[in-house]
């Protein structure tokens, strides 16, 4: 704040400065009468009125007493601390002052295509465009100034390795200074040899691409950080520089004795001829994690271990080859008044987005932004959402690339979805969490680059689908406006990275359909009971339908025509179409029959009215037997296996439309054909792709669609699909679930499908799920404080959700409760196998 302050009795100047968010030097600079002479200790009297300024000046500190001294009147050495960053041009920036960073990996300019639904089949009236993105920057930007950093000067020959954190911490400096709001500090030093060092976890770095006014400017002036040079230091970054002061100049050398180039900070229009004694020396500095700082190194190890769910030794191997920023430094020493350093856990995000990283050789340089390599984790045990981690690796090396990267070493399950900032690399990343991402983006593909669920790899098709989704949801790294004040896609930038805002947006895209929307209540044997298969319904169809709505008619709703049908219900549908036939004669012997993944024992049976029939005979309402096994009935030409084996009967098909007025046939058919442009196929089948039923061409045929879209997953491997029995499981894992539990339920040594598993905290049920065909389950909760004990309870009853009631009521079979303890938010606990007791034959409920 600024204004005035009246000194109270017993009130000290340091207290006043701290209360007003000032250093003592800044307070003294605004009140010269506090210092009667240079180098004296400032003082004030009760009742004295002080001016309270914005911070603009540096202080010098007496290293023996810790007392802040009055500002130096005649400093002979001035420096400035700069974070190497680029700055975007302003409207008034001259064109000659603007340059380009060069293209960055995973940064794209994307212009969406324009879909024309008024023709049949639909097409793109304007094709989409992908262009690798480069950023404009102001070449006169020297970097972001770093205020409040303590700068120490020691006599040369202080002893020990001053690039060792413990050694440096034990030294008493000759004199200290704090950088002011412009990042400047100053000393009055006699000629001699000194050591210049920084507090606050900052290290000196060499930068060959400095922006600003320079006597001999480099070709590129974007302040790009040369990562390879930092990698070679293996965590032993420069905590100090050797400094020789003469009457004419100051020279610098690094700890190894090599020259360390330090430029002067010139003002616009100045040249080397304008350099004077007090022209600031510019120092590029970064808060790098230091191997000799054991507490910092251990904190970095633990943070990355939790974030990537790996072993400490694996993180230590990474840290020896990958430089890492400790962004906690900006929480302690924020950049005042700058949008680049908001307060709180996300301080410095904008700064990271403007920090260019360079790696590789000159002709094969890889450019990225520091923010691209951030990870997100739960900052505290009480956190209910992820925030950017304190430590930021400078590059993908060791995280996603190179030998034994952390992602490759980590366990990757459906529940680790949201843990990693996924991207396309070479070789391609592969993991179960990527399959979850593919489910969420299944119809954001194209007819030539479709999202392929046959594998769990992050390939080009998935990358492009991600970019389309982010463009649709306006998730820009840098958004620029056009003349109409809308998004200028050609100039705005999207990253092909799954970062925090991407995960949050994906989680917000909730399917509008739920299990009640697709359950069958028209089974002729269980009329009015909502039913699904014994393993549930394919959740992929929920996301596919929702994406089709967003890409075709976002202003409309989804209307379900037909979804799951029991075998009995499906037979009745074909009976009503006069297309249900006996596959076998009533006299045929019982034999094993295999079709469409089902194996059944089927033989000839008499009609329900005890009449005989031959193979292929038509079924009537009087003769149909709904309870017979699959393979008893067939259809006609074009839908021969449909009555007993339709995808509708397996929970893998959905008939729907986007509620076109009057269900206009032509409009719905154009919508269906438009889905081919998003990655589905129609008429012909293709492995790994969603299938769309062709249009009805014969009014008497059961095959073909008119006012509905038929979509099914029949060409996607069953092992890649996921069937669910709760709406929460249909949505899938949330990226910010901070309590994750996985396991398996067995009964008599085999997987028990449909076991209810619940997570309890005391009497409160936090989550409920049901085991799949392999007996697996996962529970995910977004909780307050997660540390503490919880209880897992598993029980089985044939009457689990969406199942027909058993003929004889049965009691629950319950496994012994298990206790689990979570020690930190985001921890993923894997239970040992839970064993259900053996079923009790003919044991009615309650007996």
ABEGO torsion letter per residue (X at the ends): XBEBBBBBBGBBAAAAAAAAGBBAAAAAAABAAABABBGBBBBBBBGBBBBBBBBABBBBBBAAAGBBBBBBABBABBBBBBBBBBBBBBAABBAAABBBAEBBBGBBBBBBBBBBAABOBBBBABBBBBBBBBBBBBAABAEBBBBGBBBBBBBBGAEEBAABAAAAAABBBABBBBBBAAGBBBBBBBBEBBBBBBBGGBBBBBBAABBEBBABBBABBAGBBBAAAAAAAGGBBBABBBBBBBAABBBBBBAAGBBBBBBBBBBBGBBAAABBAABBBBBBBBBBBBAABAAAAAAAAAAAAAAAGBBAAAAAAAAAABBBBBAAAAAABBBBGBAABBBEAABGAAAAAABBBBBEBAAABBBBBAAAABBBBBABAABABBBBBABBBBEABGAABEBGBAAAABBBBAAABGABBBBBBOBBBBBAAAAAAAAAAAAABBAABBBBAABABBBAAAAAAAAAAAAAAGBBABBBBBAAGBBBAAABBBBABBBAAAAAAAAABBBABBAAAABBAABAABBGBBBBBAAEBBAAAAAAAAAAAAAABAABBBBBABBBBBAAAAAAAAAAAGABBBABBAABBBBBBBBGGBBBBBBBBBBAAGBBBBBGBBBBAAABBAABBBGABBBBBGAAAAAAABAAAAGABBBBBAGBBGGBAAAAAAAAAAAAAAGBBBGBBBBGBBBBBBBBABAABABEBBABBBBBAAABBAAABBBBABAAAAAEBBAABABBBBBBBBBGGBBBBGBBBBBBBEABBABBBBBBAAGBBBBBBBBBBABEBBBBBBBBBABBBGBBBBABBBBBBBBBBBBBBBABBGBBBBBBBBBBBBBBBGBBBGX
